Structures are given as C-alpha cells and as structure tokens.
Amino acid sequence: MPSPTKFPPSFWSYLQAHPDESIAAIVRVQTLSPEMERAAMDAGCRVRRRLTLIPSLAVDASGRALMALSDHPHVTRIEPDQDIRAF
C-alpha cells in the first residue's frame, strides 16, 4: 500500500489524480546504493541522477510508479523535482 506520509500533501493529491502521467521527482533515501537504484527501476522509474549531498535519486516516473516506490522501507520522502531559486 502506498505511503502518503512520504509525499507533500498537494503532490500526493496530484499523483492520485494523474497516476499515468510522467513526472520528474526527487526520491530521498536512507542510503544511496545499487540496490536502491534497482528498486527504483523495478518500480518503473528511470533514474536520471544520483544526488549525494542529501542521499536522493532524481527520477522520471509515472505517478503510479512513485506511489509504488513509496512502499520501499529505505525511501524517506518523494517530492516533485522543481527549480529552486534563492532571492
């Protein structure tokens, strides 16, 4: 069962409404590892980058795949991949 607490509420609602849409997301994990990347790919994600400062994977995936990946015990958070600007 997907874990809605691992998503920002508005992102969770968006994924539920658009389960088949391709979405760029950041998947925060406890530790980056080949096994975690394989789990993401097995869930249906395409890994674009590995982010090491905060252990994360930048992925492209359907909403359905992201919701499935949230079940993995080493996934701590899934957020939309967005531009961040400092003012």
N, C-alpha and C positions, 0 to 999 in steps of 0.2 A: 504494500500500500504506500503510495507517495507520501512524503513527509512535508506538509505545507509550512511547518515552522522553519524550514530551511530556506524559505523564499521571502523576499519582501512581499507584503500582502497584495499590493497592486500588481506585481509581476505574477504572483500565483493566480490571480483572477484572470490576467491576460492569457496565461498558458492554458487555463481551463477553457477559455473561450476560443482559443486558436491552437488546438493540440497538434495540428499537422503543418503549421507554419514553421519555416526555418528561421531560427533565432540565434543571434550571437550572444553568448553568455560567458560568464566567469564562474568556474566551479572551484570553490575553495575546498582544500583537502587537508587532512591532518599532516600528511607527508607525501611529497611527490615521489612516485615510484613507477616502474614499468607496469606493475600490476594494476595500479590506479588508472594509468592511461589505457590499459587493456579493458578494464571495467567500463570506462567511458565509451570506448569504441564498441564494446559488446552491447551497450545500452542504445547505440545508434548515433553517437556523437562523432564529429570529425574534429580532432584536436588540431588547433592552429598554432598554439604556442604554449610553452611551459613558463610559468611566472614563478620566480624563486624568492623574491623579497617577502611576499605573502604566498605560501605554497598554494598555487592555483593552476588550473588549466583554462586557457581561452579556447572555447569550442563553438562550433556551429552545430545546431541540432534542432530537431522538432520539439515542440512543447511536450509531446508525449515522451520523447527520449529523456528530456530533462527531468520530467516528473518521475520516470522510472529510475534514473540515476540517483535521485534524492534518497532512495532506499538504501544506498550503499552506506555502511557504517562509518567509512572514512571521509565521506562528504560532509562538510560542516555548513556550507552555505552555497546557494546558487543565485546569482544576480545577473541582470542584463549587462552586457558589455556596452558601455556608453563612454563618450568623450567626457573627460573631466577637465574643467578649466579653473585655474586659480586667478583670483582678482587682486 
